[in-house]
């Protein structure tokens, strides 16, 4: 019985650490401004992107729409995980695709290590306390690499955001992201 309480105590400690870890991350936007991940009452969606990934480019319209329609409750952060991209390349991507959300260059792999992202585009939605709500694909538009539907039938990220805001269960809480692999060099 004592072992049970020790294990339970460790699990609660890990959960508390995970919630505080997101707030402890220090990262700057491509404009050099510190990005606040502290409890601001908003959901935060990290979306891993790459200028070289066609799907990253294609999803900027969807992500812009999600950010605009939920701007009071959501902060989308576009994360460029490869240290090989300069801030100027990312700024060019922002300009070319009219990106309307914050972008960061994760040169030190801080957010990659935190989320364990492997694909672009891949999304991680966190509540205002740093709890992971959803991870995976933005929607089901992409069937496999090179194969897409006319339009998405399931809008995983939108649904997760809306369900969270309405205090409803998020289902699915995880899907498989399809896209370009993140280089771990």
MARVEXDREN-75735 format. One record per residue: residue in three letters; x, y, z of N, C-alpha, C in turn. Coordinates in nm, 2 decimals. Each point is the difference from the previous one (the first is absolute). Last residue first. Layout:
% MARVEXDREN-75735
ala, X, Y, Z, X, Y, Z, X, Y, Z .
...
END
This chain:
% MARVEXDREN-75735
unk, 1.93, 1.65, -3.74, 0.14, 0.02, 0.00, 0.05, 0.10, 0.10 .
unk, -0.45, -0.19, -0.12, 0.05, 0.00, 0.13, 0.15, 0.02, 0.00 .
unk, -0.46, 0.12, -0.33, 0.14, -0.05, 0.01, 0.05, 0.01, 0.14 .
unk, -0.51, -0.08, -0.16, 0.08, 0.10, 0.05, 0.14, -0.06, 0.01 .
unk, -0.39, -0.15, -0.36, 0.07, -0.03, 0.13, 0.09, 0.12, 0.04 .
unk, -0.46, 0.04, -0.29, 0.14, -0.01, -0.01, 0.07, -0.03, 0.13 .
unk, -0.51, -0.15, -0.05, 0.07, 0.11, -0.07, 0.15, -0.03, -0.01 .
unk, -0.47, -0.13, 0.30, 0.06, -0.05, -0.12, 0.06, 0.12, -0.06 .
unk, -0.19, -0.18, 0.51, 0.03, 0.11, -0.09, 0.07, -0.06, -0.12 .
unk, -0.36, -0.23, 0.35, 0.14, -0.01, -0.06, 0.02, 0.12, -0.10 .
unk, -0.30, 0.02, 0.47, -0.01, -0.05, -0.14, 0.14, -0.01, -0.05 .
unk, -0.29, 0.09, 0.50, 0.13, -0.02, -0.07, -0.03, -0.06, -0.14 .
unk, -0.34, 0.11, 0.30, 0.10, 0.08, 0.07, 0.13, -0.01, -0.07 .
unk, -0.52, -0.06, -0.21, 0.12, -0.07, 0.05, 0.10, 0.11, 0.07 .
unk, -0.33, 0.12, 0.15, 0.01, -0.13, -0.05, 0.00, 0.02, -0.16 .
unk, -0.04, 0.27, 0.51, 0.07, 0.01, -0.13, 0.02, -0.14, -0.05 .
unk, -0.39, 0.22, 0.35, 0.10, -0.10, -0.02, 0.06, 0.02, -0.14 .
unk, -0.21, 0.43, 0.23, -0.05, -0.13, -0.04, 0.13, -0.09, -0.02 .
unk, -0.07, 0.49, 0.11, 0.02, -0.09, 0.11, -0.05, -0.14, -0.03 .
unk, 0.04, 0.40, -0.29, -0.13, -0.04, 0.05, 0.00, -0.10, 0.11 .
unk, 0.40, 0.14, -0.21, -0.07, 0.13, 0.04, -0.14, -0.02, 0.06 .
unk, 0.24, -0.37, -0.19, 0.07, 0.05, 0.12, -0.07, 0.12, 0.06 .
unk, -0.15, -0.17, -0.41, -0.04, -0.09, 0.11, 0.07, 0.05, 0.13 .
unk, 0.12, 0.23, -0.39, -0.13, 0.02, 0.03, -0.05, -0.08, 0.12 .
unk, 0.43, -0.08, -0.17, -0.01, 0.13, 0.05, -0.14, 0.03, 0.05 .
unk, 0.07, -0.40, -0.23, 0.07, -0.01, 0.13, -0.01, 0.14, 0.07 .
unk, -0.16, -0.03, -0.44, -0.09, -0.07, 0.09, 0.06, -0.01, 0.14 .
unk, 0.26, 0.19, -0.34, -0.11, 0.08, 0.02, -0.09, -0.06, 0.11 .
unk, 0.36, -0.26, -0.15, 0.04, 0.11, 0.08, -0.11, 0.09, 0.03 .
unk, -0.10, -0.37, -0.28, 0.05, -0.04, 0.13, 0.04, 0.12, 0.09 .
unk, -0.33, -0.10, -0.41, 0.09, 0.11, 0.03, 0.05, -0.01, 0.14 .
unk, -0.22, -0.32, -0.44, 0.02, 0.02, 0.15, 0.10, 0.11, 0.03 .
unk, -0.11, -0.09, -0.44, -0.13, -0.04, 0.06, 0.00, 0.02, 0.15 .
unk, 0.28, 0.25, -0.44, 0.01, -0.07, 0.13, -0.15, -0.04, 0.04 .
unk, 0.12, 0.06, -0.52, -0.01, 0.08, 0.12, 0.00, -0.09, 0.12 .
unk, 0.11, -0.17, -0.42, -0.04, 0.13, -0.05, -0.01, 0.10, 0.12 .
unk, 0.34, -0.39, 0.08, -0.14, 0.01, -0.03, -0.03, 0.13, -0.06 .
unk, 0.50, -0.24, -0.03, -0.09, 0.09, 0.08, -0.14, -0.02, -0.05 .
unk, 0.54, -0.21, -0.05, -0.14, -0.02, -0.02, -0.09, 0.08, 0.10 .
unk, 0.49, 0.00, -0.01, -0.03, 0.00, -0.14, -0.15, -0.02, -0.03 .
unk, 0.16, -0.18, 0.45, 0.09, 0.09, -0.07, -0.04, -0.01, -0.15 .
unk, -0.40, -0.11, 0.28, 0.13, -0.06, 0.01, 0.09, 0.10, -0.08 .
unk, -0.43, 0.14, 0.12, -0.02, -0.15, 0.02, 0.13, -0.07, 0.02 .
unk, -0.19, 0.53, 0.08, 0.11, -0.08, -0.06, -0.02, -0.15, 0.04 .
unk, -0.32, 0.31, 0.16, 0.01, 0.03, -0.14, 0.11, -0.09, -0.07 .
unk, -0.18, 0.04, 0.48, 0.02, -0.13, -0.07, 0.01, 0.02, -0.15 .
unk, 0.17, 0.34, 0.41, -0.13, -0.05, -0.04, 0.03, -0.13, -0.08 .
unk, 0.34, 0.19, 0.26, -0.09, 0.12, 0.00, -0.14, -0.04, -0.03 .
unk, 0.35, -0.36, 0.22, -0.03, 0.07, -0.13, -0.10, 0.12, 0.03 .
unk, 0.25, -0.16, 0.43, -0.01, -0.07, -0.13, -0.02, 0.09, -0.11 .
unk, -0.12, 0.01, 0.56, 0.12, 0.00, -0.08, -0.02, -0.08, -0.13 .
unk, -0.26, 0.25, 0.48, -0.01, -0.07, -0.13, 0.14, 0.01, -0.07 .
unk, -0.06, 0.15, 0.46, -0.14, -0.03, -0.03, -0.01, -0.09, -0.13 .
unk, 0.38, 0.15, 0.41, -0.02, -0.04, -0.13, -0.15, -0.05, -0.03 .
unk, 0.18, 0.37, 0.38, -0.04, -0.14, -0.02, -0.03, -0.03, -0.14 .
unk, 0.12, 0.43, 0.21, 0.11, -0.08, -0.05, -0.04, -0.15, -0.02 .
unk, -0.28, 0.38, 0.15, 0.08, -0.04, 0.10, 0.12, -0.09, -0.04 .
unk, -0.35, 0.17, -0.29, 0.07, 0.12, 0.06, 0.09, -0.04, 0.12 .
unk, -0.09, -0.37, -0.38, -0.09, 0.09, 0.07, 0.09, 0.11, 0.07 .
unk, 0.14, -0.26, -0.47, 0.02, 0.00, 0.15, -0.11, 0.10, 0.06 .
unk, 0.15, -0.29, -0.49, -0.09, 0.10, 0.06, 0.00, -0.02, 0.16 .
unk, 0.29, -0.12, -0.48, -0.01, -0.04, 0.14, -0.08, 0.11, 0.07 .
unk, 0.13, -0.19, -0.54, -0.05, 0.09, 0.09, -0.01, -0.06, 0.14 .
unk, 0.26, -0.04, -0.52, -0.05, -0.07, 0.11, -0.04, 0.10, 0.11 .
unk, 0.17, -0.02, -0.57, -0.06, 0.07, 0.12, -0.05, -0.10, 0.10 .
unk, 0.39, -0.13, -0.09, -0.06, 0.13, -0.03, -0.10, -0.02, -0.11 .
unk, 0.24, -0.34, 0.41, -0.06, 0.03, -0.13, -0.03, 0.15, -0.02 .
unk, 0.16, -0.21, 0.41, 0.07, -0.07, -0.10, -0.03, 0.03, -0.14 .
unk, -0.03, 0.16, 0.58, -0.05, 0.01, -0.14, 0.09, -0.07, -0.09 .
unk, -0.01, 0.07, 0.50, 0.05, -0.12, -0.07, -0.06, 0.00, -0.14 .
unk, -0.02, 0.35, 0.37, -0.12, -0.07, -0.06, 0.03, -0.13, -0.06 .
unk, 0.35, 0.26, 0.21, -0.12, 0.00, 0.09, -0.12, -0.08, -0.05 .
unk, 0.40, 0.05, -0.26, 0.02, -0.08, 0.11, -0.12, -0.01, 0.10 .
unk, -0.02, 0.30, -0.36, 0.01, -0.14, -0.06, 0.02, -0.10, 0.12 .
unk, 0.02, 0.46, 0.10, -0.13, -0.05, -0.02, -0.01, -0.13, -0.06 .
unk, 0.43, 0.18, 0.06, -0.07, 0.01, 0.13, -0.14, -0.06, -0.01 .
unk, 0.39, 0.06, -0.32, -0.08, -0.12, 0.01, -0.08, 0.00, 0.13 .
unk, 0.30, 0.35, -0.19, 0.05, -0.08, 0.11, -0.08, -0.13, 0.02 .
unk, -0.13, 0.33, -0.33, 0.14, -0.04, -0.03, 0.05, -0.10, 0.10 .
unk, -0.47, 0.19, -0.15, 0.04, -0.09, 0.11, 0.14, -0.05, -0.02 .
unk, -0.31, 0.43, -0.16, 0.11, -0.09, -0.05, 0.05, -0.08, 0.11 .
unk, -0.51, 0.24, -0.08, 0.13, -0.01, 0.08, 0.09, -0.09, -0.07 .
unk, -0.49, 0.32, -0.07, 0.09, -0.10, -0.05, 0.13, 0.00, 0.09 .
unk, -0.57, 0.17, 0.01, 0.14, 0.01, 0.05, 0.09, -0.11, -0.06 .
unk, -0.44, 0.15, -0.27, 0.03, -0.04, 0.13, 0.15, 0.00, 0.03 .
unk, -0.23, 0.07, -0.43, -0.06, 0.10, 0.09, 0.01, -0.05, 0.15 .
unk, 0.22, -0.05, -0.54, -0.02, -0.07, 0.13, -0.04, 0.11, 0.10 .
unk, 0.08, -0.02, -0.51, -0.09, 0.09, 0.08, -0.03, -0.06, 0.13 .
unk, 0.31, -0.16, -0.36, -0.13, -0.07, 0.03, -0.09, 0.07, 0.09 .
unk, 0.42, 0.20, -0.14, -0.05, -0.07, -0.12, -0.13, -0.07, 0.03 .
unk, 0.23, 0.20, 0.37, -0.05, 0.10, -0.10, -0.06, -0.07, -0.12 .
unk, 0.20, -0.27, 0.33, -0.11, 0.07, 0.06, -0.06, 0.10, -0.10 .
unk, 0.39, -0.22, -0.13, -0.11, -0.09, 0.00, -0.13, 0.07, 0.06 .
unk, 0.40, 0.23, 0.02, -0.05, 0.00, -0.14, -0.11, -0.10, -0.01 .
unk, 0.20, 0.03, 0.41, -0.07, 0.12, -0.02, -0.05, 0.00, -0.15 .
unk, 0.28, -0.35, 0.12, -0.13, -0.01, 0.07, -0.09, 0.12, -0.02 .
unk, 0.44, 0.01, -0.16, -0.07, -0.10, -0.08, -0.14, -0.02, 0.06 .
unk, 0.29, 0.28, 0.24, -0.04, 0.06, -0.12, -0.08, -0.09, -0.09 .
unk, 0.20, -0.16, 0.40, -0.12, 0.08, 0.03, -0.05, 0.07, -0.13 .
unk, 0.26, -0.45, -0.08, 0.03, 0.13, 0.06, -0.13, 0.07, 0.03 .
unk, 0.12, -0.54, -0.03, -0.08, 0.11, -0.06, 0.04, 0.13, 0.07 .
unk, 0.18, -0.44, 0.12, 0.05, 0.04, -0.13, -0.08, 0.12, -0.06 .
unk, -0.10, -0.25, 0.41, 0.09, 0.11, 0.02, 0.06, 0.05, -0.13 .
unk, -0.49, -0.23, 0.08, 0.13, -0.03, -0.06, 0.10, 0.12, 0.02 .
unk, -0.49, -0.03, 0.12, 0.09, -0.08, 0.08, 0.14, -0.03, -0.04 .
unk, -0.43, 0.37, 0.00, 0.09, -0.05, -0.10, 0.11, -0.08, 0.07 .
unk, -0.53, 0.16, 0.13, 0.14, -0.04, 0.05, 0.08, -0.06, -0.12 .
unk, -0.47, 0.32, 0.13, 0.07, -0.08, -0.10, 0.14, -0.02, 0.04 .
unk, -0.45, 0.11, 0.29, 0.15, 0.03, -0.01, 0.05, -0.10, -0.10 .
unk, -0.50, 0.22, 0.19, 0.07, -0.10, -0.08, 0.14, 0.04, -0.01 .
unk, -0.41, 0.10, 0.36, 0.13, 0.05, -0.05, 0.06, -0.11, -0.08 .
unk, -0.53, 0.12, 0.21, 0.10, -0.08, -0.06, 0.13, 0.08, -0.04 .
unk, -0.44, 0.17, 0.16, 0.02, -0.12, 0.08, 0.12, -0.08, -0.03 .
unk, -0.15, 0.40, -0.23, -0.02, 0.04, 0.14, 0.04, -0.12, 0.09 .
unk, 0.00, -0.04, -0.48, 0.11, 0.08, 0.05, -0.01, 0.03, 0.15 .
unk, -0.25, -0.28, -0.36, 0.01, -0.04, 0.14, 0.11, 0.09, 0.07 .
unk, -0.10, 0.03, -0.47, -0.14, -0.03, 0.05, 0.01, -0.03, 0.15 .
unk, 0.41, 0.09, -0.24, -0.09, 0.11, -0.01, -0.14, -0.02, 0.07 .
unk, 0.32, -0.36, -0.04, 0.05, 0.10, 0.09, -0.10, 0.12, 0.00 .
unk, -0.09, -0.34, -0.30, -0.02, -0.05, 0.14, 0.04, 0.11, 0.10 .
unk, 0.09, 0.08, -0.46, -0.15, 0.00, 0.03, -0.03, -0.04, 0.14 .
unk, 0.45, -0.03, -0.15, -0.04, 0.14, 0.01, -0.15, 0.01, 0.04 .
unk, 0.16, -0.43, -0.10, 0.04, 0.05, 0.13, -0.03, 0.14, 0.02 .
unk, -0.10, -0.19, -0.41, -0.08, -0.06, 0.10, 0.04, 0.05, 0.14 .
unk, 0.26, 0.14, -0.36, -0.13, 0.06, -0.02, -0.09, -0.06, 0.11 .
unk, 0.43, -0.18, -0.04, 0.01, 0.13, 0.06, -0.14, 0.07, -0.01 .
unk, 0.14, -0.45, -0.18, -0.09, 0.01, 0.13, 0.01, 0.15, 0.05 .
unk, 0.26, -0.14, -0.39, -0.15, -0.01, -0.02, -0.08, 0.02, 0.12 .
unk, 0.48, 0.00, 0.04, -0.05, 0.11, -0.08, -0.15, 0.00, -0.02 .
unk, 0.20, -0.37, 0.20, 0.01, 0.12, 0.09, -0.05, 0.12, -0.07 .
unk, 0.03, -0.39, -0.25, -0.12, 0.00, 0.08, 0.01, 0.11, 0.11 .
unk, 0.37, -0.06, -0.30, -0.12, 0.05, -0.07, -0.13, 0.00, 0.09 .
unk, 0.52, 0.04, 0.15, -0.11, -0.10, 0.00, -0.12, 0.06, -0.06 .
unk, 0.42, 0.24, 0.09, 0.02, -0.10, -0.11, -0.12, -0.10, -0.01 .
unk, 0.03, 0.34, 0.35, -0.01, 0.07, -0.13, 0.01, -0.10, -0.12 .
unk, -0.19, -0.14, 0.49, 0.13, 0.01, -0.07, -0.02, 0.07, -0.14 .
unk, -0.25, -0.11, 0.54, 0.00, 0.04, -0.14, 0.14, 0.00, -0.06 .
unk, -0.34, -0.13, 0.46, 0.13, -0.01, -0.05, -0.01, 0.01, -0.15 .
unk, -0.31, 0.19, 0.41, -0.01, -0.07, -0.13, 0.14, 0.00, -0.06 .
unk, -0.26, 0.08, 0.50, 0.13, 0.00, -0.07, -0.02, -0.08, -0.12 .
unk, -0.36, 0.27, 0.33, 0.02, -0.11, -0.10, 0.14, 0.02, -0.06 .
unk, -0.30, 0.16, 0.47, 0.12, 0.02, -0.09, 0.01, -0.12, -0.09 .
unk, -0.40, 0.28, 0.32, 0.05, -0.13, -0.05, 0.13, 0.04, -0.08 .
unk, -0.16, 0.34, 0.39, -0.02, -0.04, -0.14, 0.05, -0.15, -0.02 .
unk, 0.05, 0.29, 0.40, -0.14, -0.03, -0.02, -0.04, -0.05, -0.14 .
unk, 0.44, 0.09, 0.19, -0.06, 0.12, -0.05, -0.15, -0.02, -0.02 .
unk, 0.46, -0.24, 0.22, -0.14, -0.01, 0.01, -0.07, 0.13, -0.04 .
unk, 0.48, -0.08, -0.20, -0.06, 0.00, 0.13, -0.15, -0.01, -0.01 .
unk, 0.34, 0.05, -0.35, -0.07, -0.13, 0.01, -0.07, -0.01, 0.14 .
unk, 0.24, 0.40, -0.34, -0.05, -0.03, 0.13, -0.09, -0.13, -0.01 .
unk, 0.43, 0.21, -0.28, -0.13, -0.06, -0.02, -0.05, -0.04, 0.14 .
unk, 0.36, 0.40, -0.18, -0.02, -0.12, 0.08, -0.14, -0.05, -0.01 .
unk, 0.24, 0.27, -0.40, -0.08, 0.02, 0.12, -0.01, -0.12, 0.08 .
unk, 0.21, 0.06, -0.45, 0.09, 0.02, 0.12, -0.08, 0.03, 0.13 .
unk, -0.16, -0.13, -0.45, 0.02, 0.14, 0.01, 0.08, 0.04, 0.12 .
unk, -0.13, -0.45, -0.09, 0.10, 0.04, -0.11, 0.02, 0.15, 0.00 .
unk, -0.13, -0.21, 0.47, -0.06, 0.00, -0.13, 0.10, 0.04, -0.11 .
unk, 0.13, -0.24, 0.48, -0.03, 0.13, -0.07, -0.06, -0.02, -0.13 .
unk, 0.05, -0.28, 0.50, 0.02, 0.00, -0.14, -0.04, 0.13, -0.06 .
unk, 0.02, -0.33, 0.48, 0.04, 0.14, -0.05, 0.03, -0.01, -0.14 .
unk, -0.28, -0.31, 0.39, 0.07, 0.00, -0.13, 0.02, 0.15, -0.04 .
unk, -0.26, -0.15, 0.39, 0.15, 0.02, 0.02, 0.08, 0.01, -0.13 .
unk, -0.47, -0.11, 0.03, 0.01, 0.14, 0.04, 0.15, 0.03, 0.01 .
unk, -0.11, -0.44, -0.09, -0.04, 0.08, -0.12, 0.02, 0.15, 0.04 .
unk, 0.06, -0.32, 0.34, 0.11, 0.00, -0.09, -0.03, 0.09, -0.12 .
unk, -0.30, -0.11, 0.36, 0.08, 0.12, 0.02, 0.11, 0.01, -0.10 .
unk, -0.30, -0.37, 0.00, -0.08, 0.12, -0.01, 0.09, 0.13, 0.01 .
unk, 0.19, -0.43, 0.07, -0.03, 0.02, -0.14, -0.08, 0.13, -0.02 .
unk, 0.10, -0.13, 0.44, 0.12, 0.04, -0.07, -0.03, 0.03, -0.15 .
unk, -0.33, -0.19, 0.27, 0.02, 0.14, 0.04, 0.12, 0.06, -0.07 .
unk, -0.09, -0.46, -0.06, -0.10, 0.08, -0.06, 0.01, 0.15, 0.03 .
unk, 0.29, -0.31, 0.21, 0.03, 0.01, -0.14, -0.10, 0.09, -0.08 .
unk, -0.08, -0.10, 0.45, 0.12, 0.09, -0.01, 0.04, 0.02, -0.14 .
unk, -0.34, -0.31, 0.10, -0.05, 0.14, 0.02, 0.12, 0.10, -0.01 .
unk, 0.11, -0.45, -0.02, -0.08, 0.03, -0.12, -0.05, 0.15, 0.01 .
unk, 0.23, -0.19, 0.37, 0.09, 0.03, -0.11, -0.08, 0.04, -0.13 .
unk, -0.24, -0.14, 0.38, 0.06, 0.13, 0.02, 0.10, 0.04, -0.11 .
unk, -0.20, -0.43, -0.02, -0.10, 0.11, -0.02, 0.06, 0.14, 0.02 .
unk, 0.26, -0.38, 0.11, -0.02, 0.01, -0.15, -0.09, 0.12, -0.03 .
unk, 0.05, -0.10, 0.45, 0.13, 0.05, -0.05, -0.01, 0.02, -0.15 .
unk, -0.36, -0.21, 0.21, 0.00, 0.14, 0.03, 0.13, 0.07, -0.04 .
unk, -0.03, -0.47, -0.05, -0.11, 0.06, -0.08, 0.00, 0.15, 0.02 .
unk, 0.28, -0.27, 0.27, 0.05, 0.02, -0.13, -0.10, 0.07, -0.10 .
unk, -0.13, -0.12, 0.44, 0.09, 0.12, 0.00, 0.06, 0.02, -0.14 .
unk, -0.27, -0.38, 0.06, -0.08, 0.12, 0.00, 0.09, 0.13, 0.00 .
END
